[in-house]
């Protein structure tokens, strides 16, 4: 069982192609790692919350299908590129959700 307190339940809309990216820190070249993007949306027919997030490492090699439910832990930050601020979202952990029990309030 997953502790969902730090995870969002999202539905996969699309996954981009896996590509190899160069990983460096401030002083040296670390190597290459796989990376892909996931288009995610709020589960349900009338979703109002959508995002695109970066998936890196071994998790990027897993192929998710449209409609898969996933539990994701996100890492978000903002940086300035030229004269505009850019929001970046990366997935620090992802788990495929087999069944989602309905919740009635």
N, C-alpha and C positions, 0 to 999 in steps of 0.2 A: 504494500500500500504506500502511496506517495503522500508526503506531507505537502498539501497544496497551499499552505499559507503564503509561500513566496512564488507561486506559479500562477500563470494565467492559462485558462483553457481556451484554445483557439482552434479554428478549422482551417486546414490548408486549402488555399485557392490555386496556387501554382508554385513550382520550384524551378528556379533557373538552372542552367547548365553548370556543372562542376568545373571550376577552373583552378589552376595552380597559381598561388600568389606568393610573392617574395616576402619573407618575414625578416625584419631587421630591428635592432634596437638602436640606441644612439651611438654605439661604438662598433658593432660588428654585424655581419650577416648571419642569421640564425639558420636559414634554410627555406624550404618551400612547404606549403601546406595546402590541402584542398579547401575550397571555399565556394559556397553557392548562396543564393538568396531565396528566401521563402516569403511568398505573399500570404499573409494570414488575415483572417476575419473573425469577427465574433460569431460563435455558433448560432444557427437558426436561419430562418428564411429571410428575415428583414434585418440584416446586419447593418449597423451604423458605424462600427468601429473596424477600420482596416489599417494594416501596416505592412511594410516590407522590412524584413530583418535579415542580417547576415548570419550565416551558419558556417562555422569554421572547424577544421580538424576532421577527425574520423566521422563525426556526426554529419558532415557535409556529403559523405559518400553514401549515406542511406537515402534511398529514393522514397520520398513521400508522395502520395497520390492526392488528387483533388478530393476533398471530402473527409480526409483523415482528421481525426481529432487528436490534438497534441497538447501536452502540458509544457509550457515554456517558462523559463526563468530568463528575464531580459536584463541587459545592461545598456543604459542610454547615456549619451553625452552630446554636448553641443560644442562646435568649434567654428571659428570664423574663416571663411574661404573668400578671398578677395574682399568684397565689402558686404557680404551676406553671411548670416549665421546658418549653419547646416546642422540638422539633427541626425545623429547616427544611432541605430539600434542594432545590437548584436545579441545573439542567443547564447547564453552561457551554459544552459542545460535544456535538453528537450527529451520528452518521453512520449511515446505513442500511447494514447488512451484507448483501451479496448471497448469499454462500455461507459456511457455517461448516464447515470441514474437521474430520472426526472426529479426536479425539486418543485414542490408545490408550497406556496406561501399562504 
